[in-house]
Amino acid sequence: MPKPKLFIPGPVDIAPETYAAMAEPMIGHRGKDFEELYADIQPDLKKIAGTSRNLYLSTSSAWGVMEAAIRNLVQKKVLNLCCGAFSDKWYGVAKSCGKDAEKIQVEWGEAIDPEAVRAKLAEGGFDTVTLVHNETSTGVMNPLKEIAEVVKSFDDVLLVVDTVSSFSAVPTPMDELGIDVLLAGVQKALALPPGLAVFGVSEAALERARTTEGRGYYFDFLEFEKADAANNTPSTPSIALLYALREKVHSIVEEGLENRYARHEKLNAMLREWGAKHGFENFAPEGHESKTLVCFKNNKDIDVSAFVKAVREKHNLLINGGYGKVKGLTFRLSNMGNETEESIQELINALDDVIPDFL
Ligand SMILES: *Cc1c(COP(=O)(O)O)cnc(C)c1O
């Protein structure tokens, strides 16, 4: 039996071209071949991120860089904007780094209110804010532009944004929005195998890092900056994943960013329509729905884990039965990465086939 095709919100299905790229011959990472590979990735990656500065390449999952942002930037106090599993955990990570941290916590399934951020920052004492743009656990897409505007209206407060499940699928223009650290793990919206994260760091964030103690080595922003000047990484990177990244960013620019955004919008609408047809409500509030996955409320009270199992057994497709404390109370379908109208229609046909047994 082949492995099921993944429609879970990460890791997602990998294109054959990606696997092929990863099989290119190994090279040494302290030589010209590697410098060319590194340099070849940058123009397209910068275009996708909307920044004039190179992005750094971290051989880690997203959490490596999420923790790094805390360790490099927080000197006074961080404000963590919490609305689901990943954003909530960032607060715990800040605490475990020994940093002073406060949070704005909303219910899972709600979005962050920019005005609440303004009120909290107005209390003073903060120098960093963390935001998860697309909270993959709840299918909520936070109002990035509005929150960025609020944060930017406070002097010396840096904004760190996790775009793990939105990068390249919706616009996240780093420079235009004044984002200080923009990061993404590669196994979700970018549809690469896990093990790599990409991140942009603003001048202001580098300036802050210069005077922050306890940055460590592996995730020290200044080490990345120094290595980047020579088209390199501080320590040995996952070269196979960089081959995959090069292939991927080239193919994204070839697809065209506007086309890619439109494709995600279209495929996401197809999934939402499927849910509406069977009476499932969105877990996200109207206007704050993710464009890369749907998280449905289990308002029909179906046996979610049996449903997921049946879709897998009958059709060899894998969907997700809810994350963390909303497991069973929600279920999620992903349209991120390489999905097409055909592949999403295949998923819908399978769901249509199985759902009558559960309603
Ligand atoms: C998956 C995910 C993460 C965590 O990624 P790891 O690869 O486990 O480090 C962080 N943020 C968001 C929004 C995610 O979806």
The ligand as an SDF file (V2000), in Angstrom:
LIG
                    3D

 15 15  0  0  0  0  0  0  0  0999 V2000
    4.0100   23.9010   12.2170 C   0  0  0  0  0  0  0  0  0  0  0  0
    4.0960   25.2830   12.7390 C   0  0  0  0  0  0  0  0  0  0  0  0
    5.1360   25.6770   13.5980 C   0  0  0  0  0  0  0  0  0  0  0  0
    6.1490   24.7500   14.1410 C   0  0  0  0  0  0  0  0  0  0  0  0
    6.9500   24.2160   13.2070 O   0  0  0  0  0  0  0  0  0  0  0  0
    8.0780   23.1500   13.5660 P   0  0  0  0  0  0  0  0  0  0  0  0
    8.4330   22.7180   12.2200 O   0  0  0  0  0  0  0  0  0  0  0  0
    7.4480   22.0520   14.3880 O   0  0  0  0  0  0  0  0  0  0  0  0
    9.1310   23.8520   14.3060 O   0  0  0  0  0  0  0  0  0  0  0  0
    5.1640   26.9840   14.0010 C   0  0  0  0  0  0  0  0  0  0  0  0
    4.2350   27.8680   13.6160 N   0  0  0  0  0  0  0  0  0  0  0  0
    3.2210   27.5230   12.8110 C   0  0  0  0  0  0  0  0  0  0  0  0
    2.2170   28.5510   12.4160 C   0  0  0  0  0  0  0  0  0  0  0  0
    3.1160   26.2240   12.3510 C   0  0  0  0  0  0  0  0  0  0  0  0
    2.1000   25.8850   11.5550 O   0  0  0  0  0  0  0  0  0  0  0  0
  1  2  1  0
  2  3  1  0
  2 14  2  0
  3  4  1  0
  3 10  2  0
  4  5  1  0
  5  6  1  0
  6  7  2  0
  6  8  1  0
  6  9  1  0
 10 11  1  0
 11 12  2  0
 12 13  1  0
 12 14  1  0
 14 15  1  0
M  END
$$$$
